[in-house]
Amino acid sequence: MSLINQLKNRFRSGLHDERGDVPGWVLITLMTAGLVMIIWGLAGPALSGIFEQAIDRVSGI
């Protein structure tokens, strides 16, 4: 079997291989969402205070 045929067979088998790590991706997504919620909860009040101060300074001109 030639090298070209071997590469074609590997490519075709890769296209039909539907084994994926779906539970891993689900876990990563849930953990990321959890971290965003925690960080937002901790930093939200401080960020809104900074935003309000910036708007007040711009509006005061």
C-alpha distance matrix in Angstrom:
0.0 3.8 6.7 8.3 6.4 6.8 10.3 11.1 10.6 12.7 15.2 15.6 16.2 18.6 20.5 21.2 22.1 25.9 26.9 29.5 32.4 35.1 37.9 37.3 37.7 40.7 42.3 41.8 43.3 46.3 46.9 46.9 49.3 51.5 51.7 52.6 55.3 56.7 56.7 58.2 60.9 61.8 61.6 62.7 66.5 66.3 64.1 66.4 69.4 67.8 67.0 70.6 72.0 70.0 71.1 74.7 74.6 73.2 75.7 78.6 78.3
3.8 0.0 3.7 5.4 5.3 6.3 8.8 10.0 10.8 12.5 14.4 15.5 16.7 18.5 20.3 21.6 22.6 26.4 27.5 29.7 32.6 35.2 38.1 37.3 37.4 40.6 42.2 41.4 42.8 46.0 46.5 46.2 48.6 51.0 50.9 51.6 54.6 56.0 55.7 57.2 60.0 60.9 60.4 61.5 65.3 64.9 62.6 64.9 67.9 66.1 65.3 68.9 70.3 68.1 69.2 72.8 72.6 71.1 73.7 76.5 76.2
6.7 3.7 0.0 3.8 5.5 5.1 6.2 8.6 9.9 10.6 12.3 14.3 15.4 16.5 18.5 20.3 21.0 24.6 25.6 27.5 30.1 32.9 35.7 34.7 34.7 38.0 39.5 38.4 40.0 43.2 43.5 43.1 45.7 48.0 47.8 48.5 51.5 52.8 52.4 54.0 56.8 57.6 57.1 58.3 62.0 61.5 59.2 61.6 64.5 62.7 62.0 65.6 66.9 64.7 65.9 69.5 69.2 67.8 70.3 73.2 72.8
8.3 5.4 3.8 0.0 3.8 5.4 5.2 6.2 8.7 10.0 10.6 12.3 14.3 15.3 16.7 18.7 20.0 23.5 24.9 26.8 29.7 32.1 35.2 34.3 34.0 37.2 39.0 37.9 39.1 42.4 43.0 42.4 44.7 47.3 47.1 47.6 50.6 52.2 51.7 53.0 56.0 56.9 56.3 57.2 61.0 60.6 58.2 60.4 63.4 61.6 60.6 64.2 65.6 63.3 64.3 68.0 67.8 66.2 68.7 71.6 71.1
6.4 5.3 5.5 3.8 0.0 3.8 5.4 5.0 6.1 8.6 9.8 10.5 12.2 14.1 15.4 16.7 18.2 21.8 23.4 25.7 28.8 31.1 34.2 33.7 33.6 36.6 38.5 37.7 38.9 42.0 42.9 42.5 44.7 47.2 47.4 47.9 50.8 52.4 52.2 53.5 56.3 57.4 57.0 57.9 61.6 61.5 59.1 61.3 64.3 62.8 61.7 65.3 66.8 64.7 65.6 69.3 69.3 67.7 70.0 73.0 72.8
6.8 6.3 5.1 5.4 3.8 0.0 3.8 5.4 5.2 6.2 8.6 9.9 10.6 12.3 14.4 15.7 16.4 20.1 21.2 23.4 26.3 28.9 31.8 31.1 31.2 34.3 36.0 35.3 36.7 39.8 40.4 40.2 42.6 44.9 45.0 45.8 48.7 50.1 50.0 51.4 54.2 55.1 54.9 55.9 59.7 59.5 57.3 59.6 62.5 61.0 60.2 63.8 65.3 63.2 64.3 67.9 67.9 66.5 68.9 71.8 71.7
10.3 8.8 6.2 5.2 5.4 3.8 0.0 3.8 5.4 5.1 6.1 8.6 9.9 10.5 12.4 14.5 15.3 18.7 20.0 21.7 24.5 27.1 30.1 29.2 29.0 32.2 33.9 32.9 34.2 37.5 38.1 37.6 40.0 42.4 42.4 43.0 45.9 47.4 47.2 48.5 51.4 52.3 51.9 52.9 56.6 56.4 54.1 56.3 59.3 57.7 56.8 60.4 61.9 59.8 60.8 64.4 64.4 62.9 65.4 68.3 68.1
11.1 10.0 8.6 6.2 5.0 5.4 3.8 0.0 3.8 5.5 5.1 6.1 8.6 9.8 10.7 12.6 14.2 17.6 19.5 21.5 24.7 26.8 30.1 29.6 29.1 32.1 34.2 33.4 34.3 37.5 38.5 38.0 40.1 42.7 43.0 43.3 46.1 47.9 47.8 48.9 51.7 52.9 52.5 53.2 57.0 57.0 54.5 56.6 59.7 58.2 57.1 60.6 62.2 60.1 61.0 64.6 64.7 63.1 65.4 68.5 68.3
10.6 10.8 9.9 8.7 6.1 5.2 5.4 3.8 0.0 3.8 5.4 5.1 6.1 8.5 9.9 10.8 12.1 15.8 17.4 19.9 23.1 25.3 28.4 28.2 28.2 31.0 33.0 32.6 33.7 36.7 37.7 37.6 39.7 42.1 42.5 43.2 45.8 47.5 47.6 48.9 51.5 52.8 52.6 53.4 57.2 57.3 55.0 57.1 60.2 58.9 57.9 61.4 63.1 61.2 62.0 65.7 65.9 64.5 66.7 69.7 69.7
12.7 12.5 10.6 10.0 8.6 6.2 5.1 5.5 3.8 0.0 3.8 5.5 5.2 6.1 8.7 10.1 10.4 14.0 15.1 17.2 20.2 22.7 25.7 25.1 25.2 28.2 30.0 29.4 30.7 33.7 34.5 34.4 36.7 39.0 39.3 40.1 42.8 44.3 44.4 45.7 48.4 49.5 49.4 50.3 54.1 54.1 51.9 54.1 57.2 55.8 55.0 58.5 60.1 58.3 59.3 62.8 63.0 61.7 64.0 67.0 67.1
15.2 14.4 12.3 10.6 9.8 8.6 6.1 5.1 5.4 3.8 0.0 3.8 5.5 5.1 6.4 8.9 10.0 13.1 14.9 16.5 19.7 21.8 25.1 24.6 24.0 27.0 29.1 28.3 29.2 32.4 33.4 33.0 35.1 37.6 37.9 38.4 41.1 42.9 42.8 43.9 46.7 48.0 47.7 48.4 52.2 52.2 49.8 51.9 55.0 53.7 52.6 56.1 57.8 55.8 56.7 60.3 60.5 59.0 61.3 64.3 64.3
15.6 15.5 14.3 12.3 10.5 9.9 8.6 6.1 5.1 5.5 3.8 0.0 3.8 5.3 5.1 6.5 8.7 11.9 14.3 16.5 20.0 21.7 25.1 25.1 24.6 27.2 29.6 29.2 29.9 32.9 34.3 34.1 35.8 38.4 39.1 39.5 42.0 43.9 44.2 45.1 47.8 49.3 49.1 49.6 53.4 53.7 51.3 53.2 56.4 55.3 54.1 57.4 59.4 57.5 58.1 61.8 62.2 60.7 62.7 65.9 66.0
16.2 16.7 15.4 14.3 12.2 10.6 9.9 8.6 6.1 5.2 5.5 3.8 0.0 3.8 5.4 5.3 6.1 9.8 11.5 14.1 17.6 19.6 22.7 22.8 22.8 25.4 27.5 27.5 28.5 31.2 32.5 32.7 34.5 36.9 37.6 38.4 40.8 42.5 43.0 44.1 46.6 48.0 48.1 48.8 52.6 52.9 50.8 52.7 55.9 54.9 53.9 57.3 59.2 57.5 58.2 61.8 62.3 61.0 63.1 66.2 66.5
18.6 18.5 16.5 15.3 14.1 12.3 10.5 9.8 8.5 6.1 5.1 5.3 3.8 0.0 3.8 5.5 5.1 8.3 9.8 11.7 15.0 17.0 20.3 20.0 19.7 22.6 24.6 24.2 25.2 28.2 29.4 29.3 31.3 33.7 34.3 34.9 37.4 39.2 39.5 40.6 43.2 44.6 44.6 45.2 49.0 49.3 47.1 49.1 52.3 51.2 50.3 53.6 55.5 53.8 54.6 58.2 58.6 57.4 59.5 62.5 62.8
20.5 20.3 18.5 16.7 15.4 14.4 12.4 10.7 9.9 8.7 6.4 5.1 5.4 3.8 0.0 3.8 5.6 7.8 10.5 12.2 15.7 17.0 20.6 20.7 19.9 22.4 24.9 24.6 25.0 28.0 29.6 29.3 30.9 33.6 34.4 34.7 37.1 39.2 39.5 40.3 42.9 44.5 44.4 44.8 48.6 49.0 46.7 48.4 51.8 50.7 49.5 52.8 54.8 53.1 53.6 57.3 57.8 56.4 58.3 61.5 61.8
21.2 21.6 20.3 18.7 16.7 15.7 14.5 12.6 10.8 10.1 8.9 6.5 5.3 5.5 3.8 0.0 3.8 6.0 9.0 11.6 15.3 16.4 19.8 20.6 20.1 22.2 24.8 25.0 25.5 28.1 29.9 30.1 31.5 34.0 35.1 35.6 37.7 39.8 40.5 41.3 43.6 45.4 45.6 45.9 49.7 50.4 48.2 49.8 53.2 52.4 51.2 54.4 56.6 55.0 55.5 59.1 59.8 58.5 60.3 63.5 63.9
22.1 22.6 21.0 20.0 18.2 16.4 15.3 14.2 12.1 10.4 10.0 8.7 6.1 5.1 5.6 3.8 0.0 3.8 5.7 8.5 12.1 13.8 16.9 17.5 17.5 19.7 22.0 22.3 23.2 25.7 27.3 27.7 29.3 31.6 32.6 33.5 35.6 37.4 38.2 39.2 41.5 43.1 43.5 44.0 47.8 48.4 46.4 48.2 51.5 50.8 49.8 53.0 55.1 53.7 54.4 57.9 58.6 57.5 59.4 62.5 63.0
25.9 26.4 24.6 23.5 21.8 20.1 18.7 17.6 15.8 14.0 13.1 11.9 9.8 8.3 7.8 6.0 3.8 0.0 3.8 6.0 9.7 10.6 13.9 14.9 14.7 16.5 19.1 19.7 20.3 22.6 24.5 25.0 26.3 28.6 29.9 30.7 32.6 34.5 35.5 36.4 38.5 40.4 40.8 41.2 44.9 45.8 43.8 45.5 48.8 48.3 47.3 50.4 52.6 51.3 51.9 55.3 56.3 55.2 56.9 60.1 60.8
26.9 27.5 25.6 24.9 23.4 21.2 20.0 19.5 17.4 15.1 14.9 14.3 11.5 9.8 10.5 9.0 5.7 3.8 0.0 3.8 7.0 8.8 11.5 12.3 13.0 14.9 16.9 17.7 18.9 21.0 22.5 23.4 25.0 26.9 28.2 29.4 31.2 32.9 33.9 35.2 37.1 38.8 39.5 40.1 43.8 44.6 42.9 44.7 48.0 47.5 46.7 49.8 52.0 50.9 51.6 55.0 55.9 55.1 56.9 59.9 60.8
29.5 29.7 27.5 26.8 25.7 23.4 21.7 21.5 19.9 17.2 16.5 16.5 14.1 11.7 12.2 11.6 8.5 6.0 3.8 0.0 3.8 5.6 8.6 9.0 9.3 11.5 13.5 14.1 15.2 17.5 18.9 19.7 21.4 23.3 24.5 25.7 27.6 29.2 30.2 31.5 33.5 35.1 35.8 36.4 40.1 40.8 39.2 41.0 44.2 43.8 43.1 46.2 48.3 47.2 48.0 51.4 52.3 51.5 53.3 56.3 57.2
32.4 32.6 30.1 29.7 28.8 26.3 24.5 24.7 23.1 20.2 19.7 20.0 17.6 15.0 15.7 15.3 12.1 9.7 7.0 3.8 0.0 3.8 5.6 5.4 6.5 8.8 10.2 10.9 12.6 14.6 15.6 16.8 18.7 20.2 21.4 22.9 24.7 26.1 27.3 28.7 30.6 32.1 32.9 33.7 37.4 38.1 36.7 38.6 41.7 41.4 40.9 44.0 46.0 45.2 46.1 49.3 50.3 49.8 51.6 54.4 55.5
35.1 35.2 32.9 32.1 31.1 28.9 27.1 26.8 25.3 22.7 21.8 21.7 19.6 17.0 17.0 16.4 13.8 10.6 8.8 5.6 3.8 0.0 3.8 5.4 5.2 6.1 8.6 9.9 10.5 12.3 14.2 15.3 16.5 18.3 20.0 21.1 22.7 24.4 25.8 26.9 28.6 30.5 31.4 31.8 35.5 36.5 35.0 36.7 39.9 39.8 39.1 42.0 44.3 43.5 44.2 47.4 48.7 48.1 49.7 52.6 53.8
37.9 38.1 35.7 35.2 34.2 31.8 30.1 30.1 28.4 25.7 25.1 25.1 22.7 20.3 20.6 19.8 16.9 13.9 11.5 8.6 5.6 3.8 0.0 3.8 5.5 5.0 6.1 8.6 9.8 10.5 12.1 14.1 15.3 16.3 18.3 19.9 21.1 22.5 24.2 25.6 26.9 28.7 30.0 30.6 34.1 35.2 34.1 35.8 38.9 39.1 38.6 41.4 43.7 43.2 44.0 47.1 48.4 48.1 49.6 52.4 53.8
37.3 37.3 34.7 34.3 33.7 31.1 29.2 29.6 28.2 25.1 24.6 25.1 22.8 20.0 20.7 20.6 17.5 14.9 12.3 9.0 5.4 5.4 3.8 0.0 3.8 5.4 5.1 6.2 8.6 10.0 10.5 12.2 14.3 15.3 16.5 18.4 20.0 21.1 22.4 24.2 25.7 27.1 28.2 29.2 32.7 33.5 32.4 34.4 37.4 37.2 37.0 40.0 42.0 41.4 42.5 45.5 46.6 46.4 48.2 50.8 52.1
37.7 37.4 34.7 34.0 33.6 31.2 29.0 29.1 28.2 25.2 24.0 24.6 22.8 19.7 19.9 20.1 17.5 14.7 13.0 9.3 6.5 5.2 5.5 3.8 0.0 3.8 5.4 5.0 6.1 8.6 9.8 10.5 12.2 14.1 15.3 16.4 18.4 20.0 21.0 22.3 24.2 25.8 26.6 27.3 30.9 31.7 30.2 32.1 35.3 35.0 34.5 37.5 39.6 38.9 39.8 42.9 44.0 43.5 45.3 48.1 49.3
40.7 40.6 38.0 37.2 36.6 34.3 32.2 32.1 31.0 28.2 27.0 27.2 25.4 22.6 22.4 22.2 19.7 16.5 14.9 11.5 8.8 6.1 5.0 5.4 3.8 0.0 3.8 5.5 5.1 6.2 8.6 9.9 10.6 12.3 14.3 15.4 16.6 18.4 20.0 21.0 22.6 24.5 25.6 26.0 29.5 30.8 29.5 31.0 34.3 34.4 33.8 36.6 38.9 38.4 39.1 42.2 43.6 43.2 44.7 47.5 48.9
42.3 42.2 39.5 39.0 38.5 36.0 33.9 34.2 33.0 30.0 29.1 29.6 27.5 24.6 24.9 24.8 22.0 19.1 16.9 13.5 10.2 8.6 6.1 5.1 5.4 3.8 0.0 3.8 5.4 5.2 6.1 8.5 9.9 10.5 12.2 14.2 15.4 16.5 18.2 19.8 21.0 22.6 24.0 24.9 28.3 29.3 28.4 30.3 33.2 33.4 33.3 36.0 38.2 37.9 38.9 41.7 43.1 43.0 44.6 47.2 48.7
41.8 41.4 38.4 37.9 37.7 35.3 32.9 33.4 32.6 29.4 28.3 29.2 27.5 24.2 24.6 25.0 22.3 19.7 17.7 14.1 10.9 9.9 8.6 6.2 5.0 5.5 3.8 0.0 3.8 5.5 5.2 6.1 8.6 9.8 10.5 12.2 14.2 15.3 16.4 18.1 19.9 21.2 22.1 23.1 26.7 27.3 26.2 28.3 31.2 31.0 30.9 33.9 35.8 35.3 36.5 39.4 40.5 40.4 42.2 44.8 46.1
43.3 42.8 40.0 39.1 38.9 36.7 34.2 34.3 33.7 30.7 29.2 29.9 28.5 25.2 25.0 25.5 23.2 20.3 18.9 15.2 12.6 10.5 9.8 8.6 6.1 5.1 5.4 3.8 0.0 3.8 5.5 5.2 6.2 8.6 10.0 10.6 12.4 14.3 15.4 16.4 18.3 20.2 20.9 21.3 25.0 26.0 24.5 26.2 29.4 29.4 28.9 31.7 34.0 33.4 34.2 37.3 38.6 38.2 39.9 42.6 44.0
46.3 46.0 43.2 42.4 42.0 39.8 37.5 37.5 36.7 33.7 32.4 32.9 31.2 28.2 28.0 28.1 25.7 22.6 21.0 17.5 14.6 12.3 10.5 10.0 8.6 6.2 5.2 5.5 3.8 0.0 3.8 5.4 5.1 6.1 8.7 9.9 10.6 12.4 14.3 15.2 16.5 18.5 19.9 20.2 23.7 25.0 24.1 25.6 28.7 29.1 28.8 31.3 33.7 33.5 34.3 37.1 38.6 38.6 40.0 42.6 44.3
46.9 46.5 43.5 43.0 42.9 40.4 38.1 38.5 37.7 34.5 33.4 34.3 32.5 29.4 29.6 29.9 27.3 24.5 22.5 18.9 15.6 14.2 12.1 10.5 9.8 8.6 6.1 5.2 5.5 3.8 0.0 3.8 5.4 5.0 6.2 8.6 9.9 10.5 12.2 14.1 15.3 16.6 18.1 19.1 22.5 23.4 22.7 24.7 27.5 27.7 27.8 30.6 32.5 32.5 33.7 36.4 37.6 37.9 39.5 41.9 43.6
46.9 46.2 43.1 42.4 42.5 40.2 37.6 38.0 37.6 34.4 33.0 34.1 32.7 29.3 29.3 30.1 27.7 25.0 23.4 19.7 16.8 15.3 14.1 12.2 10.5 9.9 8.5 6.1 5.2 5.4 3.8 0.0 3.8 5.4 5.1 6.2 8.6 9.9 10.5 12.0 14.1 15.5 16.1 17.0 20.7 21.3 20.2 22.2 25.1 25.1 25.0 27.9 29.8 29.5 30.7 33.5 34.7 34.7 36.5 38.9 40.4
49.3 48.6 45.7 44.7 44.7 42.6 40.0 40.1 39.7 36.7 35.1 35.8 34.5 31.3 30.9 31.5 29.3 26.3 25.0 21.4 18.7 16.5 15.3 14.3 12.2 10.6 9.9 8.6 6.2 5.1 5.4 3.8 0.0 3.8 5.5 5.1 6.3 8.7 10.0 10.4 12.2 14.4 15.2 15.4 19.0 20.3 19.1 20.6 23.7 24.1 23.7 26.3 28.6 28.5 29.2 32.0 33.6 33.6 35.0 37.5 39.3
51.5 51.0 48.0 47.3 47.2 44.9 42.4 42.7 42.1 39.0 37.6 38.4 36.9 33.7 33.6 34.0 31.6 28.6 26.9 23.3 20.2 18.3 16.3 15.3 14.1 12.3 10.5 9.8 8.6 6.1 5.0 5.4 3.8 0.0 3.8 5.4 5.2 6.2 8.7 9.8 10.6 12.5 14.2 14.8 18.0 19.4 18.9 20.5 23.3 24.0 24.1 26.5 28.7 29.0 30.0 32.4 34.0 34.4 35.8 38.1 40.1
51.7 50.9 47.8 47.1 47.4 45.0 42.4 43.0 42.5 39.3 37.9 39.1 37.6 34.3 34.4 35.1 32.6 29.9 28.2 24.5 21.4 20.0 18.3 16.5 15.3 14.3 12.2 10.5 10.0 8.7 6.2 5.1 5.5 3.8 0.0 3.8 5.4 5.1 6.1 8.4 9.8 10.7 11.9 13.3 16.6 17.3 16.8 19.0 21.5 21.8 22.3 24.9 26.7 26.9 28.3 30.7 32.0 32.5 34.2 36.3 38.1
52.6 51.6 48.5 47.6 47.9 45.8 43.0 43.3 43.2 40.1 38.4 39.5 38.4 34.9 34.7 35.6 33.5 30.7 29.4 25.7 22.9 21.1 19.9 18.4 16.4 15.4 14.2 12.2 10.6 9.9 8.6 6.2 5.1 5.4 3.8 0.0 3.8 5.5 5.2 5.9 8.4 9.9 10.3 10.9 14.5 15.4 14.2 16.2 19.1 19.3 19.2 21.9 24.0 24.0 25.1 27.7 29.1 29.4 30.9 33.3 35.0
55.3 54.6 51.5 50.6 50.8 48.7 45.9 46.1 45.8 42.8 41.1 42.0 40.8 37.4 37.1 37.7 35.6 32.6 31.2 27.6 24.7 22.7 21.1 20.0 18.4 16.6 15.4 14.2 12.4 10.6 9.9 8.6 6.3 5.2 5.4 3.8 0.0 3.8 5.6 5.1 6.0 8.6 10.0 9.8 13.1 14.8 14.2 15.5 18.4 19.3 19.3 21.5 23.8 24.3 25.1 27.5 29.3 29.8 30.9 33.2 35.3
56.7 56.0 52.8 52.2 52.4 50.1 47.4 47.9 47.5 44.3 42.9 43.9 42.5 39.2 39.2 39.8 37.4 34.5 32.9 29.2 26.1 24.4 22.5 21.1 20.0 18.4 16.5 15.3 14.3 12.4 10.5 9.9 8.7 6.2 5.1 5.5 3.8 0.0 3.8 5.5 5.1 6.3 8.6 9.7 12.5 13.7 14.0 15.8 18.0 19.0 19.7 21.9 23.7 24.5 25.8 27.8 29.4 30.4 31.7 33.6 35.8
56.7 55.7 52.4 51.7 52.2 50.0 47.2 47.8 47.6 44.4 42.8 44.2 43.0 39.5 39.5 40.5 38.2 35.5 33.9 30.2 27.3 25.8 24.2 22.4 21.0 20.0 18.2 16.4 15.4 14.3 12.2 10.5 10.0 8.7 6.1 5.2 5.6 3.8 0.0 3.8 5.4 5.2 5.9 7.8 10.9 11.3 11.2 13.5 15.7 16.1 17.0 19.4 21.0 21.5 23.1 25.3 26.5 27.4 29.1 30.9 32.9
58.2 57.2 54.0 53.0 53.5 51.4 48.5 48.9 48.9 45.7 43.9 45.1 44.1 40.6 40.3 41.3 39.2 36.4 35.2 31.5 28.7 26.9 25.6 24.2 22.3 21.0 19.8 18.1 16.4 15.2 14.1 12.0 10.4 9.8 8.4 5.9 5.1 5.5 3.8 0.0 3.8 5.5 5.2 5.1 8.6 9.9 9.2 10.8 13.5 14.3 14.5 16.8 18.9 19.4 20.5 22.8 24.4 25.1 26.4 28.5 30.6
60.9 60.0 56.8 56.0 56.3 54.2 51.4 51.7 51.5 48.4 46.7 47.8 46.6 43.2 42.9 43.6 41.5 38.5 37.1 33.5 30.6 28.6 26.9 25.7 24.2 22.6 21.0 19.9 18.3 16.5 15.3 14.1 12.2 10.6 9.8 8.4 6.0 5.1 5.4 3.8 0.0 3.8 5.8 5.5 7.7 9.8 10.5 11.4 13.6 15.3 15.9 17.5 19.6 20.8 21.8 23.5 25.4 26.6 27.5 29.4 31.8
61.8 60.9 57.6 56.9 57.4 55.1 52.3 52.9 52.8 49.5 48.0 49.3 48.0 44.6 44.5 45.4 43.1 40.4 38.8 35.1 32.1 30.5 28.7 27.1 25.8 24.5 22.6 21.2 20.2 18.5 16.6 15.5 14.4 12.5 10.7 9.9 8.6 6.3 5.2 5.5 3.8 0.0 3.8 5.8 7.2 8.1 9.6 11.4 12.7 14.0 15.5 17.2 18.6 20.0 21.6 23.1 24.6 26.1 27.4 28.8 31.2
61.6 60.4 57.1 56.3 57.0 54.9 51.9 52.5 52.6 49.4 47.7 49.1 48.1 44.6 44.4 45.6 43.5 40.8 39.5 35.8 32.9 31.4 30.0 28.2 26.6 25.6 24.0 22.1 20.9 19.9 18.1 16.1 15.2 14.2 11.9 10.3 10.0 8.6 5.9 5.2 5.8 3.8 0.0 3.8 5.8 5.4 6.0 8.6 10.1 10.7 12.1 14.3 15.5 16.5 18.3 20.0 21.3 22.6 24.2 25.7 27.9
62.7 61.5 58.3 57.2 57.9 55.9 52.9 53.2 53.4 50.3 48.4 49.6 48.8 45.2 44.8 45.9 44.0 41.2 40.1 36.4 33.7 31.8 30.6 29.2 27.3 26.0 24.9 23.1 21.3 20.2 19.1 17.0 15.4 14.8 13.3 10.9 9.8 9.7 7.8 5.1 5.5 5.8 3.8 0.0 3.8 5.5 5.2 6.1 8.6 10.0 10.4 12.2 14.2 15.3 16.4 18.2 20.0 21.1 22.2 24.0 26.4
66.5 65.3 62.0 61.0 61.6 59.7 56.6 57.0 57.2 54.1 52.2 53.4 52.6 49.0 48.6 49.7 47.8 44.9 43.8 40.1 37.4 35.5 34.1 32.7 30.9 29.5 28.3 26.7 25.0 23.7 22.5 20.7 19.0 18.0 16.6 14.5 13.1 12.5 10.9 8.6 7.7 7.2 5.8 3.8 0.0 3.8 5.5 5.2 6.2 8.7 9.8 10.5 12.3 14.3 15.3 16.4 18.4 20.0 20.8 22.2 24.9
66.3 64.9 61.5 60.6 61.5 59.5 56.4 57.0 57.3 54.1 52.2 53.7 52.9 49.3 49.0 50.4 48.4 45.8 44.6 40.8 38.1 36.5 35.2 33.5 31.7 30.8 29.3 27.3 26.0 25.0 23.4 21.3 20.3 19.4 17.3 15.4 14.8 13.7 11.3 9.9 9.8 8.1 5.4 5.5 3.8 0.0 3.8 5.5 5.1 6.3 8.6 9.9 10.7 12.4 14.4 15.4 16.7 18.6 19.9 21.0 23.4
64.1 62.6 59.2 58.2 59.1 57.3 54.1 54.5 55.0 51.9 49.8 51.3 50.8 47.1 46.7 48.2 46.4 43.8 42.9 39.2 36.7 35.0 34.1 32.4 30.2 29.5 28.4 26.2 24.5 24.1 22.7 20.2 19.1 18.9 16.8 14.2 14.2 14.0 11.2 9.2 10.5 9.6 6.0 5.2 5.5 3.8 0.0 3.8 5.4 5.1 6.1 8.6 9.9 10.6 12.3 14.2 15.4 16.6 18.2 19.8 21.9
66.4 64.9 61.6 60.4 61.3 59.6 56.3 56.6 57.1 54.1 51.9 53.2 52.7 49.1 48.4 49.8 48.2 45.5 44.7 41.0 38.6 36.7 35.8 34.4 32.1 31.0 30.3 28.3 26.2 25.6 24.7 22.2 20.6 20.5 19.0 16.2 15.5 15.8 13.5 10.8 11.4 11.4 8.6 6.1 5.2 5.5 3.8 0.0 3.8 5.4 4.9 6.1 8.6 9.8 10.4 12.1 14.2 15.3 16.1 18.0 20.4
69.4 67.9 64.5 63.4 64.3 62.5 59.3 59.7 60.2 57.2 55.0 56.4 55.9 52.3 51.8 53.2 51.5 48.8 48.0 44.2 41.7 39.9 38.9 37.4 35.3 34.3 33.2 31.2 29.4 28.7 27.5 25.1 23.7 23.3 21.5 19.1 18.4 18.0 15.7 13.5 13.6 12.7 10.1 8.6 6.2 5.1 5.4 3.8 0.0 3.8 5.4 5.1 6.2 8.6 9.9 10.5 12.3 14.3 15.2 16.2 18.9
67.8 66.1 62.7 61.6 62.8 61.0 57.7 58.2 58.9 55.8 53.7 55.3 54.9 51.2 50.7 52.4 50.8 48.3 47.5 43.8 41.4 39.8 39.1 37.2 35.0 34.4 33.4 31.0 29.4 29.1 27.7 25.1 24.1 24.0 21.8 19.3 19.3 19.0 16.1 14.3 15.3 14.0 10.7 10.0 8.7 6.3 5.1 5.4 3.8 0.0 3.8 5.5 5.1 6.2 8.7 9.9 10.7 12.4 14.2 15.3 17.3
67.0 65.3 62.0 60.6 61.7 60.2 56.8 57.1 57.9 55.0 52.6 54.1 53.9 50.3 49.5 51.2 49.8 47.3 46.7 43.1 40.9 39.1 38.6 37.0 34.5 33.8 33.3 30.9 28.9 28.8 27.8 25.0 23.7 24.1 22.3 19.2 19.3 19.7 17.0 14.5 15.9 15.5 12.1 10.4 9.8 8.6 6.1 4.9 5.4 3.8 0.0 3.8 5.4 5.1 6.2 8.6 10.0 10.7 12.1 14.1 16.1
70.6 68.9 65.6 64.2 65.3 63.8 60.4 60.6 61.4 58.5 56.1 57.4 57.3 53.6 52.8 54.4 53.0 50.4 49.8 46.2 44.0 42.0 41.4 40.0 37.5 36.6 36.0 33.9 31.7 31.3 30.6 27.9 26.3 26.5 24.9 21.9 21.5 21.9 19.4 16.8 17.5 17.2 14.3 12.2 10.5 9.9 8.6 6.1 5.1 5.5 3.8 0.0 3.8 5.4 5.1 6.1 8.6 9.9 10.3 11.9 14.6
72.0 70.3 66.9 65.6 66.8 65.3 61.9 62.2 63.1 60.1 57.8 59.4 59.2 55.5 54.8 56.6 55.1 52.6 52.0 48.3 46.0 44.3 43.7 42.0 39.6 38.9 38.2 35.8 34.0 33.7 32.5 29.8 28.6 28.7 26.7 24.0 23.8 23.7 21.0 18.9 19.6 18.6 15.5 14.2 12.3 10.7 9.9 8.6 6.2 5.1 5.4 3.8 0.0 3.8 5.5 5.0 6.2 8.6 9.8 10.4 12.8
70.0 68.1 64.7 63.3 64.7 63.2 59.8 60.1 61.2 58.3 55.8 57.5 57.5 53.8 53.1 55.0 53.7 51.3 50.9 47.2 45.2 43.5 43.2 41.4 38.9 38.4 37.9 35.3 33.4 33.5 32.5 29.5 28.5 29.0 26.9 24.0 24.3 24.5 21.5 19.4 20.8 20.0 16.5 15.3 14.3 12.4 10.6 9.8 8.6 6.2 5.1 5.4 3.8 0.0 3.8 5.4 5.2 6.2 8.5 9.8 11.4
71.1 69.2 65.9 64.3 65.6 64.3 60.8 61.0 62.0 59.3 56.7 58.1 58.2 54.6 53.6 55.5 54.4 51.9 51.6 48.0 46.1 44.2 44.0 42.5 39.8 39.1 38.9 36.5 34.2 34.3 33.7 30.7 29.2 30.0 28.3 25.1 25.1 25.8 23.1 20.5 21.8 21.6 18.3 16.4 15.3 14.4 12.3 10.4 9.9 8.7 6.2 5.1 5.5 3.8 0.0 3.8 5.5 5.1 5.9 8.4 10.3
74.7 72.8 69.5 68.0 69.3 67.9 64.4 64.6 65.7 62.8 60.3 61.8 61.8 58.2 57.3 59.1 57.9 55.3 55.0 51.4 49.3 47.4 47.1 45.5 42.9 42.2 41.7 39.4 37.3 37.1 36.4 33.5 32.0 32.4 30.7 27.7 27.5 27.8 25.3 22.8 23.5 23.1 20.0 18.2 16.4 15.4 14.2 12.1 10.5 9.9 8.6 6.1 5.0 5.4 3.8 0.0 3.8 5.5 5.1 5.9 8.8
74.6 72.6 69.2 67.8 69.3 67.9 64.4 64.7 65.9 63.0 60.5 62.2 62.3 58.6 57.8 59.8 58.6 56.3 55.9 52.3 50.3 48.7 48.4 46.6 44.0 43.6 43.1 40.5 38.6 38.6 37.6 34.7 33.6 34.0 32.0 29.1 29.3 29.4 26.5 24.4 25.4 24.6 21.3 20.0 18.4 16.7 15.4 14.2 12.3 10.7 10.0 8.6 6.2 5.2 5.5 3.8 0.0 3.8 5.5 5.1 6.8
73.2 71.1 67.8 66.2 67.7 66.5 62.9 63.1 64.5 61.7 59.0 60.7 61.0 57.4 56.4 58.5 57.5 55.2 55.1 51.5 49.8 48.1 48.1 46.4 43.5 43.2 43.0 40.4 38.2 38.6 37.9 34.7 33.6 34.4 32.5 29.4 29.8 30.4 27.4 25.1 26.6 26.1 22.6 21.1 20.0 18.6 16.6 15.3 14.3 12.4 10.7 9.9 8.6 6.2 5.1 5.5 3.8 0.0 3.8 5.5 5.7
75.7 73.7 70.3 68.7 70.0 68.9 65.4 65.4 66.7 64.0 61.3 62.7 63.1 59.5 58.3 60.3 59.4 56.9 56.9 53.3 51.6 49.7 49.6 48.2 45.3 44.7 44.6 42.2 39.9 40.0 39.5 36.5 35.0 35.8 34.2 30.9 30.9 31.7 29.1 26.4 27.5 27.4 24.2 22.2 20.8 19.9 18.2 16.1 15.2 14.2 12.1 10.3 9.8 8.5 5.9 5.1 5.5 3.8 0.0 3.8 5.5
78.6 76.5 73.2 71.6 73.0 71.8 68.3 68.5 69.7 67.0 64.3 65.9 66.2 62.5 61.5 63.5 62.5 60.1 59.9 56.3 54.4 52.6 52.4 50.8 48.1 47.5 47.2 44.8 42.6 42.6 41.9 38.9 37.5 38.1 36.3 33.3 33.2 33.6 30.9 28.5 29.4 28.8 25.7 24.0 22.2 21.0 19.8 18.0 16.2 15.3 14.1 11.9 10.4 9.8 8.4 5.9 5.1 5.5 3.8 0.0 3.8
78.3 76.2 72.8 71.1 72.8 71.7 68.1 68.3 69.7 67.1 64.3 66.0 66.5 62.8 61.8 63.9 63.0 60.8 60.8 57.2 55.5 53.8 53.8 52.1 49.3 48.9 48.7 46.1 44.0 44.3 43.6 40.4 39.3 40.1 38.1 35.0 35.3 35.8 32.9 30.6 31.8 31.2 27.9 26.4 24.9 23.4 21.9 20.4 18.9 17.3 16.1 14.6 12.8 11.4 10.3 8.8 6.8 5.7 5.5 3.8 0.0
